[in-house]
Amino acid sequence: MPETREVRKTREGCPEERFEALLAAGEQIEPGDRMPDGYRRMVLRQIAQHAHSEIIGMQPEGAWLTRAPSLHRKASLLAKVQDEAGHGLYLYAAAETLGVDRAELLDALHRGHQRYAATFNHPALTWADTGAIAWLTDGAAVVNQVPLCQTSYGPYARAMRRVCQEEAFHVRQGYDVLWSLCRGTPEQKRMAQDAVDRWWLPAVALMFGPPDTVAGGADARTAAMGTSVTRRSMAWGIKRHTNDELRQRFVDNCVPQAERLGVTLPDPAIRWNEERGHYDFTPVDWQQFRDVLGDGSACARQRLAHRVAAHAAGAWVREAVDAYAARQAEHGERAEHGEAA
């Protein structure tokens, strides 16, 4: 979209004023714009964690590719896992516009210096888990990520528009798996309910980050700490909502869907609150968040070890691509010199 005269004048002013003016005008920050170091670090941290979560998140469902119950289910699951790999590529490319190399980010992940969503540090025990993961964790991801389509950093926002289109389809895919199981044999319905029981709390607690309001379950001191980070992120237009607002939106989405499926969400506190216009649910307090985080510590080591091994096994592919690119560049230079001569 062509820039307006006002936006062009804003981009030509002093760096600090230009940055604040662009945000105030609702414009996006582009790689060539000067930005505060704090903004760059916050955006980079969020994009990196998001990218890492996409490629680690392939593992629970990927383990069921060879055990899918039909060719149709296998093909659709394979497409979903491939989509998640593609999402990681979009996001690493967006991160590289901030001046880092993709290899640096992967090295930081492999060394444990950067995080990914701890939701995926839980095992997928049955086929029903593939449905619960897609319905709940991808459903939570959509709630989280749709506002990011308007985030203030342009390359991140553009990547998210592509990601969200596919994630919305993944949610429907997971819902369809659970729908079929819930209309199958009693054993299949119990399997679906068991998967929902195990994936509900990781989704509602971990996919949205720690509580950042007292209403969300945090004590006053913890809420103040979480709010300070959220407030800074929202002031810079990186986030649009608090963690607890997004968590509430997710619960409001899931309750009627669960009723249609015929499964019970494992929270006895869930009930409609006419006064608030939302569903009440058990608040995710800080200790519970840490407990759920710790539940997957053994699985986390397996996830990271698998990721490191896969990266090492693919070294020859990266080396071959680099060698081919170098050879093509050399041929191009020779052709250019030959033409010049």
KOLSEVO-828010 format. One record per residue: x, y, z of N, C-alpha, C in turn; residue number from 1. Coordinates in steps of 0.05 Angstrom, whole numbers. Atoms other than C-alpha are relative to their C-alpha. Layout:
BEGIN
     nu     nv     nw    cau    cav    caw     cu     cv     cw   i
      X      Y      Z      X      Y      Z      X      Y      Z NUM
...
END
This chain:
BEGIN
     nu     nv     nw    cau    cav    caw     cu     cv     cw   i
     17    -24      0      0      0      0     18     25      0   1
    -17    -24      1     30     68    -19     -2     16     26   2
      1    -16    -25     49    112     40    -12     27     -5   3
     12    -27      1     11    176     53     23     21      4   4
    -20    -21     -4     48    243     55      6      2     30   5
     -4     -2    -28     38    244    130     19    -22     11   6
    -18     22     -9     71    176    139     28      4    -10   7
    -27     -6     10    129    196     94     14     21     17   8
    -12    -21    -17    141    259    135      7    -11     27   9
     -6     12    -26    137    218    199     25    -17     -1  10
    -24     17      2    190    169    174     25     16     -4  11
    -23    -16      5    236    227    157      9     16     24  12
     -7    -16    -23    237    259    226     21    -13     17  13
    -20     11    -18    282    245    286     -8    -29      8  14
      7     29     -4    286    169    301    -20     -5     22  15
     18      5    -23    253    170    370    -28     10     -5  16
     26    -12      5    198    217    349    -14    -15    -22  17
     11     15     23    188    179    284    -13    -26      9  18
     10     25    -11    180    113    321    -26      4     15  19
     25     -5    -16    128    141    370    -22     10    -18  20
     21    -11     17     92    178    315    -12    -22    -18  21
     10     22     16     86    116    272    -19    -17     16  22
     18     16    -17     56     77    330    -26     15      5  23
     24    -16     -6      9    134    347    -19      2    -24  24
     16     -1     25    -14    136    274    -11    -28     -8  25
      9     26      7    -27     61    275     15    -13    -23  26
    -16     11     21     27     49    224     19    -22     11  27
    -18     21     -9     74    -11    226     29      8     -2  28
    -29     -4      0    148    -10    241     12    -20    -20  29
    -13     17     20    190    -36    183     29     -3      6  30
    -28      5     -7    260    -65    185     19     24     -4  31
    -18    -23      5    291     -1    157     -5     23     20  32
      6    -21    -19    260     42    212     17     -3     25  33
    -14      1    -26    300     61    274    -20     -7     22  34
     18      8    -22    270     29    336     16     -2     26  35
    -14      3    -25    287     28    410     11    -28      4  36
    -11     26     -5    332    -29    432    -19    -18     15  37
     19     16    -16    279    -51    482    -22    -12    -18  38
     21      9     19    227    -56    426     11    -23    -16  39
    -12     21     17    274    -96    382      3    -26     16  40
     -4     24    -16    291   -144    439    -27    -14      6  41
     26     12     -7    218   -154    458    -12    -14    -24  42
     12     12     24    195   -167    387     16    -25     -8  43
    -16     23      7    254   -214    373     -5    -23     19  44
      5     21    -19    242   -253    437    -27    -14     -6  45
     26     11      5    169   -262    420     -1    -16    -26  46
      0     14     26    181   -282    347     16    -26      3  47
    -17     24     -3    237   -330    366    -15    -22     16  48
     14     20    -15    195   -365    419    -23    -12    -16  49
     22      9     17    137   -369    370     11    -20    -21  50
    -11     18     21    181   -399    315      9    -26     12  51
     -9     25    -14    212   -449    364    -24    -18      6  52
     23     15     -8    143   -469    387    -12    -15    -24  53
     11     13     24    121   -484    316     15    -26     -7  54
    -15     24      9    178   -533    301      1    -21     22  55
      2     20    -21    177   -566    370    -28    -12      1  56
     28      9     -2    101   -570    367     -7    -21    -21  57
      5     21     19    107   -616    307      3    -28     12  58
     -8     26    -10    133   -672    351    -24    -17     12  59
     21     17    -11     71   -695    391    -18    -13    -21  60
     17     11     22     28   -703    329     16    -17    -20  61
    -17     14     19     85   -725    285      5    -29      8  62
     -4     28    -10     93   -787    329    -22    -18     -9  63
     23     17      8     25   -811    303     -3     -3    -30  64
      2      1     29     39   -804    229      0    -29    -10  65
     -1     28      9     56   -878    222    -21    -18     13  66
     20     15    -14     -2   -899    266    -28     11     -4  67
     27    -12      5    -60   -859    238    -19    -23     -9  68
     19     22      5   -124   -901    232     -9     -4    -29  69
      8      3     28   -135   -889    158     18     17    -18  70
    -16    -16     18   -101   -861     96     -9     29      0  71
     10    -27     -1   -146   -800     98     11     15     25  72
    -10    -13    -25   -127   -785    171     30      4     -2  73
    -29     -2      2    -54   -797    156      8     24    -18  74
     -6    -22     19    -54   -749     96     -6     27     13  75
      7    -26    -11    -89   -694    134     18      7     23  76
    -18     -5    -22    -44   -702    195     28      8    -11  77
    -26     -7     13     18   -701    150      0     29    -10  78
      2    -27     10     -6   -637    118      1     20     23  79
      0    -18    -23    -17   -606    186     29      3     11  80
    -27     -1    -11     53   -624    211     18     16    -19  81
    -15    -15     20     82   -596    146     -6     30      2  82
      8    -28     -4     43   -532    157     15     13     23  83
    -14    -11    -23     74   -524    226     29      6     -6  84
    -28     -6      8    144   -530    196      1     25    -16  85
      1    -24     16    125   -477    146     -4     25     17  86
      4    -23    -17    101   -431    201     26      8     13  87
    -26     -6    -11    169   -438    234     17     16    -20  88
    -16    -14     20    202   -417    169     -9     29     -4  89
     10    -27      3    157   -356    161     11     17     23  90
     -7    -16    -24    174   -334    232     30      4      3  91
    -29     -4      0    249   -346    228      8     21    -20  92
     -6    -20     21    249   -305    164     -7     28     11  93
      8    -26    -12    212   -249    202     21      9     20  94
    -20     -6    -21    263   -253    259     26     10    -13  95
    -24     -7     13    320   -247    209      0     29     -9  96
      1    -28      8    295   -178    189      9     18     23  97
     -9    -15    -23    316   -156    259     30     -3      4  98
    -29      0      0    389   -171    244     12    -25     13  99
    -11     25    -11    397   -242    272     -1    -21    -22 100
     -1     22     19    414   -305    234    -17    -23     11 101
     17     23     -8    367   -365    235     17    -21     16 102
    -18     19    -14    426   -409    256      5      8     29 103
     -4    -10    -27    437   -365    317    -24     -7     17 104
     24      6    -16    365   -374    339     -3    -30      6 105
      2     29     -5    366   -449    330     21     -9     20 106
    -21      7    -20    432   -454    368     -9      8     28 107
     10     -9    -26    400   -414    425    -21    -19     10 108
     20     20     -7    341   -462    425     13    -26     10 109
    -13     25     -6    386   -523    425     16      0     26 110
    -16     -3    -25    428   -496    482    -17      6     24 111
     18     -7    -22    366   -480    523      1     29      9 112
     -1    -29     -7    378   -405    521    -25     15     -9 113
     25    -11      8    312   -391    487    -22    -21      4 114
     22     18     -8    244   -421    503    -19     -4    -24 115
     23      5     18    185   -451    465    -24     -5     19 116
     25      4    -16    113   -462    488      1    -26     15 117
     -3     25    -16    116   -512    545    -25    -18     -2 118
     24     17      5     47   -537    524      8    -26    -12 119
     -7     23     15     82   -586    479     18    -20     15 120
    -16     19    -17    121   -618    536    -18    -20     14 121
     19     20    -10     65   -668    545     -3    -21    -21 122
      1     22     20     61   -736    511    -27     -3    -13 123
     25      6     14      9   -753    458     -4    -31      3 124
      2     29     -7    -13   -821    486    -17    -16    -18 125
     18     14     17    -69   -839    439     -6     16    -25 126
      8    -14     24    -96   -822    370    -17     24      6 127
     17    -22     -7   -147   -778    404     15     25      7 128
    -16    -23     -7    -91   -733    427      5     18    -24 129
     -4    -17     23    -80   -709    356    -24     18     -4 130
     24    -17      1   -152   -684    357      0     21     21 131
      0    -19    -23   -146   -652    426     21     22     -4 132
    -21    -20      4    -80   -618    409     -9     21    -21 133
      8    -19     21   -108   -588    345    -23     17      9 134
     23    -16     -8   -174   -567    375      7     19     22 135
     -5    -17    -24   -147   -540    441     25     18     -4 136
    -24    -17      1    -75   -517    430      0     17    -25 137
      1    -18     24    -85   -493    358    -23     20      3 138
     22    -19     -6   -151   -462    381     10     23     17 139
    -12    -21    -17   -113   -425    435     19     17    -17 140
    -18    -15     17    -61   -406    383    -14     20    -17 141
     16    -18     17   -114   -375    338     -9     24     17 142
      9    -22    -17   -141   -334    396     24     19      6 143
    -24    -16     -5    -70   -311    411     10     15    -24 144
    -14    -10     24    -48   -299    340    -16     18    -18 145
     16    -17     17   -106   -266    305      6     30      6 146
     -7    -28     -5    -92   -200    341     29      7    -10 147
    -28     -6     10    -18   -207    320      1      6    -30 148
      1     -8     28    -40   -198    248      1     30     -3 149
     -1    -29      0    -43   -125    268     22     10     19 150
    -22     -8    -17     20   -124    311     16     22    -13 151
    -13    -24     11     64    -63    303     24     -6    -17 152
    -23      6     17    123    -99    271     -9    -13    -26 153
     11      8     25    107   -106    198      6    -29     -9 154
     -6     28      9    144   -171    179    -14    -21     18 155
     14     19    -18    114   -206    240    -29     -1     -7 156
     28     -1      7     44   -183    223     -6    -14    -26 157
      5     13     26     50   -206    151      3    -30      2 158
     -3     29     -4     76   -274    172    -25    -12     14 159
     23     10    -15     18   -281    221    -25     -3    -17 160
     24      2     17    -34   -269    167     -1    -27    -15 161
     -1     26     14    -10   -331    131     -3    -22     20 162
      1     21    -21     -2   -372    195    -29     -4      9 163
     27      2    -12    -72   -356    221    -20    -14    -19 164
     18     14     19   -106   -379    157      2    -30      2 165
     -4     29     -2    -76   -448    165     -7    -10     28 166
      7      9    -27    -84   -451    241    -30     -3      4 167
     29      2     -2   -158   -439    235    -10    -26    -12 168
      6     25     12   -162   -499    189      8    -23     19 169
    -10     21    -18   -122   -541    239    -20     -4     23 170
     19      2    -21   -173   -526    293    -24    -17     -9 171
     22     16     11   -229   -553    249      8    -29     -4 172
    -10     27      4   -186   -613    233     -1    -16     26 173
      1     14    -26   -178   -630    307    -28     -5     10 174
     28      3     -8   -251   -618    320    -13    -23    -14 175
     11     21     15   -268   -666    265      9    -28     10 176
    -11     25    -11   -223   -721    294    -16     -7     26 177
     14      5    -25   -257   -713    362    -30     -6     -5 178
     28      4      7   -326   -709    331     -5    -29     -9 179
      2     28     10   -315   -777    296      3    -19     24 180
     -4     18    -23   -289   -809    360    -24      1     19 181
     23     -2    -19   -347   -782    402    -25    -13    -11 182
     22     13     12   -395   -814    353      7    -29     -8 183
     -9     27      5   -358   -880    351     -8    -18     23 184
      6     19    -22   -355   -936    402      3     13     27 185
     -4    -11    -27   -358   -924    477     29      3      7 186
    -29     -2     -6   -283   -938    480     12     24    -14 187
    -10    -24     14   -270   -885    427     -8     26     13 188
      9    -24    -13   -312   -834    463     16      4     26 189
    -16     -2    -24   -275   -849    528     29     10     -7 190
    -27     -9      8   -209   -840    491      0     30     -6 191
      2    -28      6   -232   -772    465     -2     16     26 192
      3    -15    -25   -253   -750    535     26      0     16 193
    -26      2    -14   -187   -774    565     20     20    -12 194
    -18    -19     12   -148   -733    514     -7     28      7 195
      9    -27     -7   -189   -671    528      8      6     29 196
     -7     -3    -28   -178   -682    603     29      7      3 197
    -29     -4     -4   -103   -684    594     10     26    -14 198
    -10    -24     14    -95   -626    544    -14     26      7 199
     13    -25     -7   -144   -576    573     17     19     16 200
    -16    -18    -17   -100   -549    628     25     10    -13 201
    -23    -12     14    -36   -544    587     -8     21    -20 202
      9    -20     19    -76   -506    535     -8     26     14 203
     11    -24    -12   -112   -458    581     21     14     18 204
    -20    -12    -18    -53   -448    628     25     10    -15 205
    -26     -6     12      8   -448    583      0     14    -26 206
      0    -12     26    -14   -424    515     -3     31      1 207
      5    -29     -3    -30   -354    542     20     14     18 208
    -19    -12    -17     29   -344    587    -11      2     29 209
      8     -2    -28     27   -330    662    -23     20      4 210
     21    -20     -5    -32   -293    693     12     28      4 211
    -11    -27     -3    -22   -218    689    -20     20     11 212
     19    -17    -14    -82   -192    727     -8    -15     25 213
     10     13    -25   -109   -206    797    -25    -17     -7 214
     24     15      8   -175   -228    764      8    -26    -13 215
     -9     24     13   -135   -279    725     11    -21     18 216
    -10     20    -19   -111   -314    788     26      7     13 217
    -26     -7    -12    -46   -279    804     -4     16     26 218
      1    -17    -24    -31   -249    872      9     28     -9 219
     -4    -28      7    -22   -173    873     29      5    -10 220
    -27     -5      8     54   -175    868      6    -12    -27 221
     -5     13     26     57   -226    811    -15     14    -22 222
     16    -14     21      1   -190    774     13     26     -8 223
    -13    -25      6     39   -125    780     24     -5    -19 224
    -23      7     18    101   -158    749     -9     -7    -28 225
     10      8     26     62   -190    693    -12     23    -15 226
     13    -22     13     22   -127    680     21     20    -11 227
    -20    -19     10     85    -85    673     11     -9    -27 228
    -10     10     25    111   -130    617    -22      3    -22 229
     22     -2     19     42   -133    584     -5     29     -8 230
      6    -28      5     32    -58    590     21     11    -20 231
    -21    -10     18     99    -44    556     -4    -11    -28 232
      4     13     26     84    -94    500    -25     13    -14 233
     24    -13     12     15    -63    489      5     29     -7 234
     -6    -28      7     42      8    490     15      1    -26 235
    -15      0     25     89    -11    434    -16    -14    -23 236
     17     12     20     32    -45    397      8    -28     -8 237
     -7     27      6     64   -114    399    -22    -19      7 238
     24     14     -9      7   -144    439    -23     19     -1 239
     24    -16      0    -64   -121    436    -18     -5     24 240
     17      8    -22    -94   -156    496     18    -13     22 241
    -14     13    -21    -72   -182    564     -2    -30     -3 242
      2     29      0    -58   -256    575    -27    -10     10 243
     25      9    -12   -120   -262    618    -24      6    -17 244
     22     -6     19   -165   -228    567     -2    -22    -21 245
      0     20     21   -143   -278    514     -8    -27     11 246
      7     25    -13   -150   -336    563    -31     -2      3 247
     29     -1     -2   -222   -315    576    -14     -5    -27 248
     12      3     27   -237   -310    502      2    -30     -9 249
     -3     28      7   -210   -381    492    -20    -17     14 250
     20     16    -15   -254   -410    547    -28      5    -11 251
     26     -6     11   -315   -374    519     -4    -14    -27 252
      2     15     25   -300   -406    451     -4    -30      4 253
     -1     29     -3   -289   -476    477    -25    -12     13 254
     22     12    -14   -348   -486    523    -23     -9    -18 255
     22      9     17   -403   -487    470      9    -22    -20 256
    -11     20     18   -358   -527    423      1    -28     14 257
     -1     25    -16   -347   -580    478    -28    -11      3 258
     27     10     -3   -422   -584    488    -10    -13    -25 259
      8     12     26   -433   -598    414     15    -27     -4 260
    -15     25      3   -378   -650    415    -11    -22     18 261
      9     20    -20   -407   -684    476     22     -8     19 262
    -20      5    -20   -344   -679    518     -3     20     23 263
      1    -18    -23   -337   -648    587     27     12      5 264
    -25    -13     -6   -284   -596    600      6     -5     30 265
     -6      8    -27   -247   -617    664      4     23     20 266
      0    -22    -19   -263   -556    705    -28      4     11 267
     28     -1    -11   -324   -560    751     -9     29      5 268
      8    -28     -5   -323   -484    760    -11     14    -25 269
     10    -13     25   -343   -471    687    -30      3      1 270
     29     -6      2   -411   -438    684     -3     28    -11 271
      5    -26     12   -442   -379    648     -6     20     21 272
      4    -23    -18   -439   -313    685    -15     22    -15 273
     17    -18     15   -497   -271    661     10     29      4 274
     -8    -28     -6   -471   -208    695     25      8    -16 275
    -25     -6     15   -401   -213    663     -3     -4    -30 276
      2      6     28   -425   -240    597     22    -19     -9 277
    -21     19      6   -371   -293    600     -3    -25     17 278
      0     24    -16   -360   -363    626     20      3     23 279
    -19      2    -23   -330   -368    696     16    -26     -3 280
    -17     25     -1   -273   -419    703     20      3     22 281
    -19     -1    -22   -221   -436    754     24     17     -9 282
    -23    -17      7   -168   -381    753     26    -15      0 283
    -27     13      1    -98   -402    733     18     17     17 284
    -18    -15    -17    -57   -379    792     29     -6     -7 285
    -28      2      7     18   -371    789     12    -28      7 286
    -11     26     -8     33   -435    828    -10    -22    -19 287
     10     20     18    -12   -476    783     14      2    -27 288
    -15     -4     25     22   -446    722     28    -13      2 289
    -27     12     -4     90   -467    750     -2    -30      2 290
      3     29     -3     64   -536    768     -4    -14    -27 291
      6     11     26     37   -549    698     26      2    -17 292
    -25     -3     14    103   -522    670     19    -22      8 293
    -19     20     -9    142   -571    713     -9    -28     -7 294
     10     26      6     97   -630    696     14    -12    -25 295
    -12     10     25    130   -635    628     30      1     -1 296
    -29     -4      0    203   -628    649     14    -24    -13 297
    -13     24     12    221   -701    630     -5      0    -30 298
      7      0     29    184   -695    564     15     22    -14 299
    -14    -22     12    218   -628    552     28     -8     -9 300
    -27      9      7    286   -661    553     -1    -18    -25 301
      2     17     24    262   -712    502     -6     17    -25 302
      7    -17     23    232   -658    457     25     14    -10 303
    -23    -15      9    296   -618    456     22    -18    -11 304
    -20     19     10    341   -679    447     -7     -9    -28 305
      9      8     26    299   -701    388      5     22    -20 306
     -4    -23     18    303   -631    358     30      2     -7 307
    -29     -2      5    379   -629    366     10    -22    -19 308
     -8     23     17    387   -698    335    -10      4    -29 309
     11     -5     27    342   -680    276     16     22    -15 310
    -16    -22     12    382   -616    264     27    -10     -9 311
    -26     11      7    447   -654    265     -2    -19    -25 312
      4     19     23    419   -707    217     -4     15    -26 313
      5    -16     24    400   -652    168     23     18     -8 314
    -23    -18      6    468   -619    167      9     -3    -29 315
    -10      5     28    486   -651    100    -18     15    -20 316
     18    -15     18    424   -619     68      8     29     -1 317
     -7    -28     -2    443   -550     93     27      5    -14 318
    -26     -3     13    515   -560     70     -3     -1    -31 319
      4      2     29    491   -582      1    -13     25    -12 320
     14    -24      9    445   -522     -6     20     23     -1 321
    -20    -21     -1    502   -475     15     20     -3    -23 322
    -20      4     22    550   -507    -35    -13      6    -27 323
     14     -6     25    498   -502    -91     -3     30     -3 324
      3    -29      2    485   -429    -75     26     14     -6 325
    -26    -11      6    559   -414    -74      8     -4    -29 326
     -7      6     28    569   -448   -141    -16     17    -19 327
     16    -16     17    511   -411   -172      9     29      0 328
    -11    -27     -2    539   -345   -146     25      3    -16 329
    -25     -1     15    607   -362   -175     -5      0    -30 330
      7      1     29    576   -379   -243    -11     27     -9 331
     11    -26      7    538   -313   -241     22     21     -3 332
    -22    -19      1    602   -274   -227     16     -4    -25 333
    -15      5     25    638   -309   -284    -14     10    -25 334
     16     -9     23    582   -295   -332      0     31     -2 335
      0    -29      0    581   -222   -310     27     11    -10 336
    -27     -9      9    657   -215   -320      3     -5    -30 337
     -3      7     28    652   -250   -387    -15     21    -17 338
     15    -20     15    598   -201   -410     14     27      0 339
    -14    -26     -3    638   -142   -384     24      1    -19 340
    -23      1     17    699   -166   -422     -8      2    -30 341
END
